[in-house]
Each structure stands twice: as C-alpha cells, then as structure tokens.
Amino acid sequence: MTELVSQYLDEIRRQFRGHKRMAQSAMAQLEDKEFFTAIDSESNSVAVLVKHIAGNARSRFTDFLTTDGEKPDRFRDQEFEVSANTTREEVMRCWEEGWSQIFSTLDSLTPEDVSRTVTIRQEPHPVMQALNRALAHYAQHIGQIVFLSKHLRSSEWKTLSIPRGKSEEYKSGNPKGFTRGTHNPKA
C-alpha cells in the first residue's frame, strides 16, 4: 500500500506542476493590459484569478497538516479585487509564493501523512481528499485563465496543446514539432 500512496503523491505533484506550467504558458502570452481585462462585469480578469489561486494556496497549504486550511488572516473577498495601482509583478509575486507553499508542502508529505485528516473551514477531510479538492479547484480556475488568454489573444494565440488539424500528425508518432502534446511550429 505504501508504494501505491507514494505513486499517488508523485502523481499529484506532477499534476500541480503541470497545471502551474499551463497557466504560466497562457499568461506569458498576455500583455499587461490584457492580464487585467475582465470581459464583462460578472467575469474575473486573469489577474483576479491569479490572486485568488495564490490566496487559496497560501491559506490551504501553510501548516497543511496542523492548522485549518482557512486561515484567519485570509480575506477571500480581497482576492477578487484589483485597483489601478495593482501591478502584474505584485500579482505574480503572490502567485509564486502560493505555488512555492504548495510544492513545499507536497514535497514534505510522506505516505503515512496521506492517512491523516486535515481541516478546511473546520470540516475534517482526509489528506487525499483535501489534495484532490485543491487540484480540482485550481484546474477549474486555470482552465478559466487559459480560456481568457486565448480569447484575449484571439488570432495571436499560440496553442498549448495539439493545434486544430494536427491530431493525425501527432497520433502518427511524428515527434517533430511536438513536446509533451504542445505543438512547436519552429521545431
């Protein structure tokens, strides 16, 4: 059973890293103005989504095994606010700090820790459930980041996966131009 749990921890680490990489690849294509653009009054900008993921990560993964995942110094509603003075660098610094906390926590977990229980908003969760919950939450928001980035870049968007019309080429095993499913037309 320990081997299976070790494989789970390796996979959850890989999944979190992949989602972070995907979001960053999408965000790298945005100009600063686009980073802060909300497409309507009910939508979040990429900057807001980044702030929210970072705030959630800091709260959930700080002292993951020993304190409630909803920290008293987290003010969730503020994660959905940006001002004219908010900079991309400031938002991305929070992003990196949040992900650093995630990876530090994940790297510290042992197979024995997976059988423990943690609390989130005073509700008990098995560690595996808490990790899967966080991964699903971030994947949802990263999907929004990718969608918004693609929408905002329009015809200038560079795909993060196999481009339309290239599936058969990818399936044929022709690795030229593809890296882990990502098309690179310069390769």
Summary of the structure (lengths in Angstrom):
residues: 187
radius of gyration: 18.3
end to end distance: 42.4
largest distance: 53.1
contacts: 501
relative contact order: 0.16
helix: 60%
strand: 6%
